[in-house]
Amino acid sequence: MESNDRTTFQKQRDNLINDIAQGLEQIINNMAILNKNLESIVAVGKDFENVASLWKNFNDTIEAGALDADLKDDNQ
């Protein structure tokens, strides 16, 4: 009887080990997909750095012009 229980235990243990291995494999695959998606997002973000810099320069120029106009109005 004890030998039979041991084989049942071993079968259940092997099944659980296989389930865990499959689960870990799925997690690794999902992490690889997530990593690829994050790399794509970073690449798109880098593409917009030049455009963002251009708009920042434009905004800074407009703000500087507005401040100069306000100072001239205050002095008159």
Secondary structure as UniProt FT lines:
FT   HELIX           2..47
FT   HELIX           49..75
//
